[in-house]
Amino acid sequence: MPKIKTHKASAKRFSLTKSGKVKRGQAYRSHILTKKSTKRKRGLRKSAYASVANEATIKRLILYK
């Protein structure tokens, strides 16, 4: 059996916390920012956590056990 490769795009987008949660960046922050309020853009700077339903899939892609 060959080794399982890390999905590099996923590894760059997600990271694991010490407790095993998957940390992710917020969406809707890259372009068309003029119509978004300052408060909304400021809130989008903060990181968030991936949903529990997707955690196992993401962990498999980034190869953290």
mmCIF file as Biopython writes it, N, C-alpha, C and O atoms, coordinates in Angstrom:
data_model
#
loop_
_atom_site.group_PDB
_atom_site.id
_atom_site.type_symbol
_atom_site.label_atom_id
_atom_site.label_alt_id
_atom_site.label_comp_id
_atom_site.label_asym_id
_atom_site.label_entity_id
_atom_site.label_seq_id
_atom_site.pdbx_PDB_ins_code
_atom_site.Cartn_x
_atom_site.Cartn_y
_atom_site.Cartn_z
_atom_site.occupancy
_atom_site.B_iso_or_equiv
_atom_site.auth_seq_id
_atom_site.auth_asym_id
_atom_site.pdbx_PDB_model_num
ATOM 1   N N  . MET A ? 1  ? 0.837   -1.194 0.000  1.0 0.0 1  A 1 
ATOM 2   C CA . MET A ? 1  ? 0.000   0.000  0.000  1.0 0.0 1  A 1 
ATOM 3   C C  . MET A ? 1  ? 0.879   1.254  0.000  1.0 0.0 1  A 1 
ATOM 4   O O  . MET A ? 1  ? 1.812   1.360  0.797  1.0 0.0 1  A 1 
ATOM 5   N N  . PRO A ? 2  ? 0.584   2.192  -0.886 1.0 0.0 2  A 1 
ATOM 6   C CA . PRO A ? 2  ? 1.350   3.443  -0.859 1.0 0.0 2  A 1 
ATOM 7   C C  . PRO A ? 2  ? 0.917   4.322  0.307  1.0 0.0 2  A 1 
ATOM 8   O O  . PRO A ? 2  ? -0.152  4.140  0.888  1.0 0.0 2  A 1 
ATOM 9   N N  . LYS A ? 3  ? 1.772   5.273  0.627  1.0 0.0 3  A 1 
ATOM 10  C CA . LYS A ? 3  ? 1.434   6.218  1.693  1.0 0.0 3  A 1 
ATOM 11  C C  . LYS A ? 3  ? 0.280   7.108  1.244  1.0 0.0 3  A 1 
ATOM 12  O O  . LYS A ? 3  ? 0.102   7.354  0.051  1.0 0.0 3  A 1 
ATOM 13  N N  . ILE A ? 4  ? -0.498  7.584  2.206  1.0 0.0 4  A 1 
ATOM 14  C CA . ILE A ? 4  ? -1.581  8.524  1.896  1.0 0.0 4  A 1 
ATOM 15  C C  . ILE A ? 4  ? -0.987  9.925  1.894  1.0 0.0 4  A 1 
ATOM 16  O O  . ILE A ? 4  ? -0.314  10.328 2.843  1.0 0.0 4  A 1 
ATOM 17  N N  . LYS A ? 5  ? -1.243  10.656 0.827  1.0 0.0 5  A 1 
ATOM 18  C CA . LYS A ? 5  ? -0.692  11.999 0.705  1.0 0.0 5  A 1 
ATOM 19  C C  . LYS A ? 5  ? -1.586  13.012 1.411  1.0 0.0 5  A 1 
ATOM 20  O O  . LYS A ? 5  ? -2.806  12.848 1.457  1.0 0.0 5  A 1 
ATOM 21  N N  . THR A ? 6  ? -0.983  14.042 1.951  1.0 0.0 6  A 1 
ATOM 22  C CA . THR A ? 6  ? -1.711  15.166 2.543  1.0 0.0 6  A 1 
ATOM 23  C C  . THR A ? 6  ? -2.345  15.975 1.421  1.0 0.0 6  A 1 
ATOM 24  O O  . THR A ? 6  ? -1.712  16.220 0.394  1.0 0.0 6  A 1 
ATOM 25  N N  . HIS A ? 7  ? -3.587  16.388 1.613  1.0 0.0 7  A 1 
ATOM 26  C CA . HIS A ? 7  ? -4.241  17.281 0.662  1.0 0.0 7  A 1 
ATOM 27  C C  . HIS A ? 7  ? -3.769  18.687 0.995  1.0 0.0 7  A 1 
ATOM 28  O O  . HIS A ? 7  ? -4.249  19.300 1.949  1.0 0.0 7  A 1 
ATOM 29  N N  . LYS A ? 8  ? -2.823  19.200 0.203  1.0 0.0 8  A 1 
ATOM 30  C CA . LYS A ? 8  ? -2.124  20.429 0.538  1.0 0.0 8  A 1 
ATOM 31  C C  . LYS A ? 8  ? -3.045  21.648 0.626  1.0 0.0 8  A 1 
ATOM 32  O O  . LYS A ? 8  ? -2.831  22.516 1.472  1.0 0.0 8  A 1 
ATOM 33  N N  . ALA A ? 9  ? -4.059  21.725 -0.229 1.0 0.0 9  A 1 
ATOM 34  C CA . ALA A ? 9  ? -4.981  22.863 -0.174 1.0 0.0 9  A 1 
ATOM 35  C C  . ALA A ? 9  ? -5.727  22.885 1.153  1.0 0.0 9  A 1 
ATOM 36  O O  . ALA A ? 9  ? -5.926  23.947 1.743  1.0 0.0 9  A 1 
ATOM 37  N N  . SER A ? 10 ? -6.136  21.717 1.618  1.0 0.0 10 A 1 
ATOM 38  C CA . SER A ? 10 ? -6.828  21.628 2.906  1.0 0.0 10 A 1 
ATOM 39  C C  . SER A ? 10 ? -5.886  21.918 4.066  1.0 0.0 10 A 1 
ATOM 40  O O  . SER A ? 10 ? -6.279  22.566 5.036  1.0 0.0 10 A 1 
ATOM 41  N N  . ALA A ? 11 ? -4.658  21.449 3.974  1.0 0.0 11 A 1 
ATOM 42  C CA . ALA A ? 11 ? -3.696  21.656 5.045  1.0 0.0 11 A 1 
ATOM 43  C C  . ALA A ? 11 ? -3.392  23.134 5.243  1.0 0.0 11 A 1 
ATOM 44  O O  . ALA A ? 11 ? -3.100  23.567 6.358  1.0 0.0 11 A 1 
ATOM 45  N N  . LYS A ? 12 ? -3.460  23.914 4.158  1.0 0.0 12 A 1 
ATOM 46  C CA . LYS A ? 12 ? -3.211  25.348 4.263  1.0 0.0 12 A 1 
ATOM 47  C C  . LYS A ? 12 ? -4.406  26.094 4.843  1.0 0.0 12 A 1 
ATOM 48  O O  . LYS A ? 12 ? -4.241  27.158 5.440  1.0 0.0 12 A 1 
ATOM 49  N N  . ARG A ? 13 ? -5.602  25.549 4.675  1.0 0.0 13 A 1 
ATOM 50  C CA . ARG A ? 13 ? -6.821  26.242 5.099  1.0 0.0 13 A 1 
ATOM 51  C C  . ARG A ? 13 ? -7.277  25.903 6.512  1.0 0.0 13 A 1 
ATOM 52  O O  . ARG A ? 13 ? -7.962  26.700 7.152  1.0 0.0 13 A 1 
ATOM 53  N N  . PHE A ? 14 ? -6.906  24.739 6.995  1.0 0.0 14 A 1 
ATOM 54  C CA . PHE A ? 14 ? -7.379  24.277 8.300  1.0 0.0 14 A 1 
ATOM 55  C C  . PHE A ? 14 ? -6.207  23.984 9.222  1.0 0.0 14 A 1 
ATOM 56  O O  . PHE A ? 14 ? -5.119  23.630 8.768  1.0 0.0 14 A 1 
ATOM 57  N N  . SER A ? 15 ? -6.439  24.135 10.520 1.0 0.0 15 A 1 
ATOM 58  C CA . SER A ? 15 ? -5.448  23.722 11.507 1.0 0.0 15 A 1 
ATOM 59  C C  . SER A ? 15 ? -6.180  23.120 12.691 1.0 0.0 15 A 1 
ATOM 60  O O  . SER A ? 15 ? -7.369  23.359 12.901 1.0 0.0 15 A 1 
ATOM 61  N N  . LEU A ? 16 ? -5.439  22.329 13.463 1.0 0.0 16 A 1 
ATOM 62  C CA . LEU A ? 16 ? -6.039  21.674 14.620 1.0 0.0 16 A 1 
ATOM 63  C C  . LEU A ? 16 ? -5.702  22.424 15.888 1.0 0.0 16 A 1 
ATOM 64  O O  . LEU A ? 16 ? -4.599  22.951 16.034 1.0 0.0 16 A 1 
ATOM 65  N N  . THR A ? 17 ? -6.663  22.472 16.817 1.0 0.0 17 A 1 
ATOM 66  C CA . THR A ? 17 ? -6.410  23.028 18.128 1.0 0.0 17 A 1 
ATOM 67  C C  . THR A ? 17 ? -5.932  21.910 19.045 1.0 0.0 17 A 1 
ATOM 68  O O  . THR A ? 17 ? -5.960  20.739 18.664 1.0 0.0 17 A 1 
ATOM 69  N N  . LYS A ? 18 ? -5.498  22.260 20.237 1.0 0.0 18 A 1 
ATOM 70  C CA . LYS A ? 18 ? -5.014  21.251 21.187 1.0 0.0 18 A 1 
ATOM 71  C C  . LYS A ? 18 ? -6.119  20.286 21.592 1.0 0.0 18 A 1 
ATOM 72  O O  . LYS A ? 18 ? -5.860  19.116 21.875 1.0 0.0 18 A 1 
ATOM 73  N N  . SER A ? 19 ? -7.363  20.787 21.619 1.0 0.0 19 A 1 
ATOM 74  C CA . SER A ? 19 ? -8.479  19.929 22.028 1.0 0.0 19 A 1 
ATOM 75  C C  . SER A ? 19 ? -8.998  19.067 20.882 1.0 0.0 19 A 1 
ATOM 76  O O  . SER A ? 19 ? -9.896  18.249 21.085 1.0 0.0 19 A 1 
ATOM 77  N N  . GLY A ? 20 ? -8.440  19.241 19.669 1.0 0.0 20 A 1 
ATOM 78  C CA . GLY A ? 20 ? -8.829  18.400 18.542 1.0 0.0 20 A 1 
ATOM 79  C C  . GLY A ? 20 ? -9.871  19.006 17.627 1.0 0.0 20 A 1 
ATOM 80  O O  . GLY A ? 20 ? -10.304 18.361 16.672 1.0 0.0 20 A 1 
ATOM 81  N N  . LYS A ? 21 ? -10.287 20.249 17.904 1.0 0.0 21 A 1 
ATOM 82  C CA . LYS A ? 21 ? -11.230 20.916 17.010 1.0 0.0 21 A 1 
ATOM 83  C C  . LYS A ? 21 ? -10.488 21.384 15.763 1.0 0.0 21 A 1 
ATOM 84  O O  . LYS A ? 21 ? -9.269  21.559 15.776 1.0 0.0 21 A 1 
ATOM 85  N N  . VAL A ? 22 ? -11.252 21.585 14.680 1.0 0.0 22 A 1 
ATOM 86  C CA . VAL A ? 22 ? -10.658 22.051 13.431 1.0 0.0 22 A 1 
ATOM 87  C C  . VAL A ? 22 ? -10.934 23.544 13.291 1.0 0.0 22 A 1 
ATOM 88  O O  . VAL A ? 22 ? -12.089 23.965 13.246 1.0 0.0 22 A 1 
ATOM 89  N N  . LYS A ? 23 ? -9.867  24.344 13.223 1.0 0.0 23 A 1 
ATOM 90  C CA . LYS A ? 23 ? -9.995  25.787 13.103 1.0 0.0 23 A 1 
ATOM 91  C C  . LYS A ? 23 ? -9.954  26.167 11.629 1.0 0.0 23 A 1 
ATOM 92  O O  . LYS A ? 23 ? -9.193  25.589 10.853 1.0 0.0 23 A 1 
ATOM 93  N N  . ARG A ? 24 ? -10.775 27.142 11.246 1.0 0.0 24 A 1 
ATOM 94  C CA . ARG A ? 24 ? -10.830 27.585 9.857  1.0 0.0 24 A 1 
ATOM 95  C C  . ARG A ? 24 ? -10.975 29.096 9.799  1.0 0.0 24 A 1 
ATOM 96  O O  . ARG A ? 24 ? -11.345 29.731 10.786 1.0 0.0 24 A 1 
ATOM 97  N N  . GLY A ? 25 ? -10.686 29.663 8.648  1.0 0.0 25 A 1 
ATOM 98  C CA . GLY A ? 25 ? -10.893 31.087 8.435  1.0 0.0 25 A 1 
ATOM 99  C C  . GLY A ? 25 ? -12.313 31.343 7.971  1.0 0.0 25 A 1 
ATOM 100 O O  . GLY A ? 25 ? -13.008 30.429 7.527  1.0 0.0 25 A 1 
ATOM 101 N N  . GLN A ? 26 ? -12.737 32.596 8.077  1.0 0.0 26 A 1 
ATOM 102 C CA . GLN A ? 26 ? -14.094 32.961 7.663  1.0 0.0 26 A 1 
ATOM 103 C C  . GLN A ? 26 ? -14.155 33.151 6.149  1.0 0.0 26 A 1 
ATOM 104 O O  . GLN A ? 26 ? -13.173 33.557 5.529  1.0 0.0 26 A 1 
ATOM 105 N N  . ALA A ? 27 ? -15.295 32.860 5.569  1.0 0.0 27 A 1 
ATOM 106 C CA . ALA A ? 27 ? -15.534 33.105 4.151  1.0 0.0 27 A 1 
ATOM 107 C C  . ALA A ? 27 ? -16.059 34.534 3.957  1.0 0.0 27 A 1 
ATOM 108 O O  . ALA A ? 27 ? -16.316 35.241 4.931  1.0 0.0 27 A 1 
ATOM 109 N N  . TYR A ? 28 ? -16.215 34.946 2.717  1.0 0.0 28 A 1 
ATOM 110 C CA . TYR A ? 28 ? -16.799 36.248 2.345  1.0 0.0 28 A 1 
ATOM 111 C C  . TYR A ? 28 ? -15.915 37.422 2.741  1.0 0.0 28 A 1 
ATOM 112 O O  . TYR A ? 28 ? -16.423 38.490 3.081  1.0 0.0 28 A 1 
ATOM 113 N N  . ARG A ? 29 ? -14.611 37.238 2.703  1.0 0.0 29 A 1 
ATOM 114 C CA . ARG A ? 29 ? -13.706 38.305 3.119  1.0 0.0 29 A 1 
ATOM 115 C C  . ARG A ? 29 ? -12.749 38.695 1.993  1.0 0.0 29 A 1 
ATOM 116 O O  . ARG A ? 29 ? -11.919 39.585 2.181  1.0 0.0 29 A 1 
ATOM 117 N N  . SER A ? 30 ? -12.844 38.053 0.834  1.0 0.0 30 A 1 
ATOM 118 C CA . SER A ? 30 ? -11.809 38.239 -0.180 1.0 0.0 30 A 1 
ATOM 119 C C  . SER A ? 30 ? -12.067 39.388 -1.158 1.0 0.0 30 A 1 
ATOM 120 O O  . SER A ? 30 ? -11.120 40.064 -1.558 1.0 0.0 30 A 1 
ATOM 121 N N  . HIS A ? 31 ? -13.306 39.626 -1.549 1.0 0.0 31 A 1 
ATOM 122 C CA . HIS A ? 31 ? -13.575 40.693 -2.522 1.0 0.0 31 A 1 
ATOM 123 C C  . HIS A ? 31 ? -15.003 41.201 -2.351 1.0 0.0 31 A 1 
ATOM 124 O O  . HIS A ? 31 ? -15.775 40.664 -1.556 1.0 0.0 31 A 1 
ATOM 125 N N  . ILE A ? 32 ? -15.345 42.250 -3.112 1.0 0.0 32 A 1 
ATOM 126 C CA . ILE A ? 32 ? -16.641 42.945 -3.003 1.0 0.0 32 A 1 
ATOM 127 C C  . ILE A ? 32 ? -16.865 43.378 -1.549 1.0 0.0 32 A 1 
ATOM 128 O O  . ILE A ? 32 ? -17.889 43.065 -0.942 1.0 0.0 32 A 1 
ATOM 129 N N  . LEU A ? 33 ? -15.888 44.098 -1.014 1.0 0.0 33 A 1 
ATOM 130 C CA . LEU A ? 33 ? -15.946 44.495 0.382  1.0 0.0 33 A 1 
ATOM 131 C C  . LEU A ? 33 ? -16.601 45.854 0.588  1.0 0.0 33 A 1 
ATOM 132 O O  . LEU A ? 33 ? -16.885 46.233 1.724  1.0 0.0 33 A 1 
ATOM 133 N N  . THR A ? 34 ? -16.846 46.595 -0.494 1.0 0.0 34 A 1 
ATOM 134 C CA . THR A ? 34 ? -17.378 47.952 -0.339 1.0 0.0 34 A 1 
ATOM 135 C C  . THR A ? 34 ? -18.804 47.945 0.192  1.0 0.0 34 A 1 
ATOM 136 O O  . THR A ? 34 ? -19.181 48.840 0.948  1.0 0.0 34 A 1 
ATOM 137 N N  . LYS A ? 35 ? -19.593 46.969 -0.181 1.0 0.0 35 A 1 
ATOM 138 C CA . LYS A ? 35 ? -20.986 46.927 0.273  1.0 0.0 35 A 1 
ATOM 139 C C  . LYS A ? 35 ? -21.154 46.307 1.653  1.0 0.0 35 A 1 
ATOM 140 O O  . LYS A ? 35 ? -22.242 46.362 2.228  1.0 0.0 35 A 1 
ATOM 141 N N  . LYS A ? 36 ? -20.084 45.714 2.193  1.0 0.0 36 A 1 
ATOM 142 C CA . LYS A ? 36 ? -20.160 45.093 3.514  1.0 0.0 36 A 1 
ATOM 143 C C  . LYS A ? 36 ? -19.798 46.127 4.580  1.0 0.0 36 A 1 
ATOM 144 O O  . LYS A ? 36 ? -18.890 46.937 4.395  1.0 0.0 36 A 1 
ATOM 145 N N  . SER A ? 37 ? -20.511 46.086 5.678  1.0 0.0 37 A 1 
ATOM 146 C CA . SER A ? 37 ? -20.285 47.072 6.730  1.0 0.0 37 A 1 
ATOM 147 C C  . SER A ? 37 ? -18.950 46.813 7.425  1.0 0.0 37 A 1 
ATOM 148 O O  . SER A ? 37 ? -18.417 45.705 7.384  1.0 0.0 37 A 1 
ATOM 149 N N  . THR A ? 38 ? -18.425 47.852 8.062  1.0 0.0 38 A 1 
ATOM 150 C CA . THR A ? 38 ? -17.166 47.736 8.789  1.0 0.0 38 A 1 
ATOM 151 C C  . THR A ? 38 ? -17.284 46.710 9.900  1.0 0.0 38 A 1 
ATOM 152 O O  . THR A ? 38 ? -16.354 45.941 10.146 1.0 0.0 38 A 1 
ATOM 153 N N  . LYS A ? 39 ? -18.417 46.699 10.565 1.0 0.0 39 A 1 
ATOM 154 C CA . LYS A ? 39 ? -18.642 45.759 11.658 1.0 0.0 39 A 1 
ATOM 155 C C  . LYS A ? 39 ? -18.612 44.323 11.144 1.0 0.0 39 A 1 
ATOM 156 O O  . LYS A ? 39 ? -18.037 43.437 11.776 1.0 0.0 39 A 1 
ATOM 157 N N  . ARG A ? 40 ? -19.238 44.108 9.991  1.0 0.0 40 A 1 
ATOM 158 C CA . ARG A ? 40 ? -19.273 42.763 9.411  1.0 0.0 40 A 1 
ATOM 159 C C  . ARG A ? 40 ? -17.882 42.303 8.997  1.0 0.0 40 A 1 
ATOM 160 O O  . ARG A ? 40 ? -17.501 41.158 9.239  1.0 0.0 40 A 1 
ATOM 161 N N  . LYS A ? 41 ? -17.119 43.210 8.365  1.0 0.0 41 A 1 
ATOM 162 C CA . LYS A ? 41 ? -15.764 42.861 7.928  1.0 0.0 41 A 1 
ATOM 163 C C  . LYS A ? 41 ? -14.855 42.593 9.119  1.0 0.0 41 A 1 
ATOM 164 O O  . LYS A ? 41 ? -14.004 41.705 9.064  1.0 0.0 41 A 1 
ATOM 165 N N  . ARG A ? 42 ? -15.028 43.345 10.179 1.0 0.0 42 A 1 
ATOM 166 C CA . ARG A ? 42 ? -14.226 43.145 11.384 1.0 0.0 42 A 1 
ATOM 167 C C  . ARG A ? 42 ? -14.509 41.786 12.004 1.0 0.0 42 A 1 
ATOM 168 O O  . ARG A ? 42 ? -13.595 41.113 12.481 1.0 0.0 42 A 1 
ATOM 169 N N  . GLY A ? 43 ? -15.777 41.380 11.999 1.0 0.0 43 A 1 
ATOM 170 C CA . GLY A ? 43 ? -16.155 40.073 12.518 1.0 0.0 43 A 1 
ATOM 171 C C  . GLY A ? 43 ? -15.624 38.925 11.684 1.0 0.0 43 A 1 
ATOM 172 O O  . GLY A ? 43 ? -15.361 37.840 12.202 1.0 0.0 43 A 1 
ATOM 173 N N  . LEU A ? 44 ? -15.466 39.166 10.387 1.0 0.0 44 A 1 
ATOM 174 C CA . LEU A ? 44 ? -14.965 38.126 9.490  1.0 0.0 44 A 1 
ATOM 175 C C  . LEU A ? 44 ? -13.467 37.875 9.648  1.0 0.0 44 A 1 
ATOM 176 O O  . LEU A ? 44 ? -12.958 36.866 9.161  1.0 0.0 44 A 1 
ATOM 177 N N  . ARG A ? 45 ? -12.752 38.781 10.325 1.0 0.0 45 A 1 
ATOM 178 C CA . ARG A ? 45 ? -11.324 38.570 10.555 1.0 0.0 45 A 1 
ATOM 179 C C  . ARG A ? 45 ? -11.074 37.418 11.512 1.0 0.0 45 A 1 
ATOM 180 O O  . ARG A ? 45 ? -10.051 36.739 11.421 1.0 0.0 45 A 1 
ATOM 181 N N  . LYS A ? 46 ? -12.000 37.197 12.423 1.0 0.0 46 A 1 
ATOM 182 C CA . LYS A ? 46 ? -11.812 36.183 13.459 1.0 0.0 46 A 1 
ATOM 183 C C  . LYS A ? 46 ? -11.945 34.782 12.860 1.0 0.0 46 A 1 
ATOM 184 O O  . LYS A ? 46 ? -12.705 34.558 11.918 1.0 0.0 46 A 1 
ATOM 185 N N  . SER A ? 47 ? -11.199 33.865 13.421 1.0 0.0 47 A 1 
ATOM 186 C CA . SER A ? 47 ? -11.297 32.491 12.942 1.0 0.0 47 A 1 
ATOM 187 C C  . SER A ? 47 ? -12.523 31.820 13.548 1.0 0.0 47 A 1 
ATOM 188 O O  . SER A ? 47 ? -13.088 32.297 14.532 1.0 0.0 47 A 1 
ATOM 189 N N  . ALA A ? 48 ? -12.916 30.719 12.948 1.0 0.0 48 A 1 
ATOM 190 C CA . ALA A ? 48 ? -14.082 29.969 13.417 1.0 0.0 48 A 1 
ATOM 191 C C  . ALA A ? 48 ? -13.711 28.492 13.454 1.0 0.0 48 A 1 
ATOM 192 O O  . ALA A ? 48 ? -12.591 28.114 13.109 1.0 0.0 48 A 1 
ATOM 193 N N  . TYR A ? 49 ? -14.649 27.672 13.869 1.0 0.0 49 A 1 
ATOM 194 C CA . TYR A ? 49 ? -14.412 26.236 13.930 1.0 0.0 49 A 1 
ATOM 195 C C  . TYR A ? 49 ? -15.263 25.533 12.889 1.0 0.0 49 A 1 
ATOM 196 O O  . TYR A ? 49 ? -16.398 25.933 12.627 1.0 0.0 49 A 1 
ATOM 197 N N  . ALA A ? 50 ? -14.710 24.484 12.298 1.0 0.0 50 A 1 
ATOM 198 C CA . ALA A ? 50 ? -15.460 23.681 11.333 1.0 0.0 50 A 1 
ATOM 199 C C  . ALA A ? 50 ? -16.546 22.911 12.074 1.0 0.0 50 A 1 
ATOM 200 O O  . ALA A ? 50 ? -16.404 22.607 13.258 1.0 0.0 50 A 1 
ATOM 201 N N  . SER A ? 51 ? -17.621 22.600 11.379 1.0 0.0 51 A 1 
ATOM 202 C CA . SER A ? 51 ? -18.720 21.877 12.010 1.0 0.0 51 A 1 
ATOM 203 C C  . SER A ? 51 ? -18.278 20.464 12.380 1.0 0.0 51 A 1 
ATOM 204 O O  . SER A ? 51 ? -17.375 19.895 11.767 1.0 0.0 51 A 1 
ATOM 205 N N  . VAL A ? 52 ? -18.925 19.923 13.378 1.0 0.0 52 A 1 
ATOM 206 C CA . VAL A ? 52 ? -18.580 18.583 13.867 1.0 0.0 52 A 1 
ATOM 207 C C  . VAL A ? 52 ? -18.799 17.543 12.770 1.0 0.0 52 A 1 
ATOM 208 O O  . VAL A ? 52 ? -18.083 16.544 12.705 1.0 0.0 52 A 1 
ATOM 209 N N  . ALA A ? 53 ? -19.796 17.781 11.904 1.0 0.0 53 A 1 
ATOM 210 C CA . ALA A ? 53 ? -20.096 16.844 10.821 1.0 0.0 53 A 1 
ATOM 211 C C  . ALA A ? 53 ? -18.942 16.730 9.826  1.0 0.0 53 A 1 
ATOM 212 O O  . ALA A ? 53 ? -18.745 15.676 9.222  1.0 0.0 53 A 1 
ATOM 213 N N  . ASN A ? 54 ? -18.179 17.814 9.655  1.0 0.0 54 A 1 
ATOM 214 C CA . ASN A ? 54 ? -17.084 17.812 8.677  1.0 0.0 54 A 1 
ATOM 215 C C  . ASN A ? 54 ? -15.721 17.536 9.285  1.0 0.0 54 A 1 
ATOM 216 O O  . ASN A ? 54 ? -14.742 17.391 8.552  1.0 0.0 54 A 1 
ATOM 217 N N  . GLU A ? 55 ? -15.634 17.459 10.603 1.0 0.0 55 A 1 
ATOM 218 C CA . GLU A ? 55 ? -14.336 17.329 11.268 1.0 0.0 55 A 1 
ATOM 219 C C  . GLU A ? 55 ? -13.560 16.094 10.827 1.0 0.0 55 A 1 
ATOM 220 O O  . GLU A ? 55 ? -12.369 16.192 10.531 1.0 0.0 55 A 1 
ATOM 221 N N  . ALA A ? 56 ? -14.207 14.941 10.778 1.0 0.0 56 A 1 
ATOM 222 C CA . ALA A ? 56 ? -13.511 13.698 10.446 1.0 0.0 56 A 1 
ATOM 223 C C  . ALA A ? 56 ? -12.942 13.759 9.030  1.0 0.0 56 A 1 
ATOM 224 O O  . ALA A ? 56 ? -11.823 13.303 8.792  1.0 0.0 56 A 1 
ATOM 225 N N  . THR A ? 57 ? -13.694 14.312 8.101  1.0 0.0 57 A 1 
ATOM 226 C CA . THR A ? 57 ? -13.239 14.427 6.713  1.0 0.0 57 A 1 
ATOM 227 C C  . THR A ? 57 ? -12.015 15.324 6.615  1.0 0.0 57 A 1 
ATOM 228 O O  . THR A ? 57 ? -11.042 14.988 5.940  1.0 0.0 57 A 1 
ATOM 229 N N  . ILE A ? 58 ? -12.066 16.471 7.292  1.0 0.0 58 A 1 
ATOM 230 C CA . ILE A ? 58 ? -10.952 17.416 7.238  1.0 0.0 58 A 1 
ATOM 231 C C  . ILE A ? 58 ? -9.717  16.835 7.884  1.0 0.0 58 A 1 
ATOM 232 O O  . ILE A ? 58 ? -8.611  16.998 7.368  1.0 0.0 58 A 1 
ATOM 233 N N  . LYS A ? 59 ? -9.888  16.156 9.011  1.0 0.0 59 A 1 
ATOM 234 C CA . LYS A ? 59 ? -8.731  15.559 9.687  1.0 0.0 59 A 1 
ATOM 235 C C  . LYS A ? 59 ? -8.068  14.496 8.817  1.0 0.0 59 A 1 
ATOM 236 O O  . LYS A ? 59 ? -6.846  14.351 8.834  1.0 0.0 59 A 1 
ATOM 237 N N  . ARG A ? 60 ? -8.870  13.757 8.057  1.0 0.0 60 A 1 
ATOM 238 C CA . ARG A ? 60 ? -8.300  12.763 7.161  1.0 0.0 60 A 1 
ATOM 239 C C  . ARG A ? 60 ? -7.511  13.434 6.032  1.0 0.0 60 A 1 
ATOM 240 O O  . ARG A ? 60 ? -6.459  12.941 5.625  1.0 0.0 60 A 1 
ATOM 241 N N  . LEU A ? 61 ? -8.026  14.553 5.533  1.0 0.0 61 A 1 
ATOM 242 C CA . LEU A ? 61 ? -7.339  15.256 4.445  1.0 0.0 61 A 1 
ATOM 243 C C  . LEU A ? 61 ? -6.011  15.869 4.891  1.0 0.0 61 A 1 
ATOM 244 O O  . LEU A ? 61 ? -5.033  15.869 4.144  1.0 0.0 61 A 1 
ATOM 245 N N  . ILE A ? 62 ? -5.991  16.393 6.126  1.0 0.0 62 A 1 
ATOM 246 C CA . ILE A ? 62 ? -4.757  17.038 6.582  1.0 0.0 62 A 1 
ATOM 247 C C  . ILE A ? 62 ? -3.878  16.101 7.393  1.0 0.0 62 A 1 
ATOM 248 O O  . ILE A ? 62 ? -2.820  16.502 7.878  1.0 0.0 62 A 1 
ATOM 249 N N  . LEU A ? 63 ? -4.314  14.850 7.544  1.0 0.0 63 A 1 
ATOM 250 C CA . LEU A ? 63 ? -3.521  13.772 8.143  1.0 0.0 63 A 1 
ATOM 251 C C  . LEU A ? 63 ? -3.066  14.034 9.561  1.0 0.0 63 A 1 
ATOM 252 O O  . LEU A ? 63 ? -1.912  13.771 9.900  1.0 0.0 63 A 1 
ATOM 253 N N  . TYR A ? 64 ? -3.966  14.553 10.403 1.0 0.0 64 A 1 
ATOM 254 C CA . TYR A ? 64 ? -3.675  14.649 11.825 1.0 0.0 64 A 1 
ATOM 255 C C  . TYR A ? 64 ? -4.490  13.565 12.513 1.0 0.0 64 A 1 
ATOM 256 O O  . TYR A ? 64 ? -5.651  13.347 12.166 1.0 0.0 64 A 1 
ATOM 257 N N  . LYS A ? 65 ? -3.916  12.911 13.449 1.0 0.0 65 A 1 
ATOM 258 C CA . LYS A ? 65 ? -4.664  11.873 14.161 1.0 0.0 65 A 1 
ATOM 259 C C  . LYS A ? 65 ? -4.941  12.333 15.566 1.0 0.0 65 A 1 
ATOM 260 O O  . LYS A ? 65 ? -5.563  11.608 16.342 1.0 0.0 65 A 1 
#
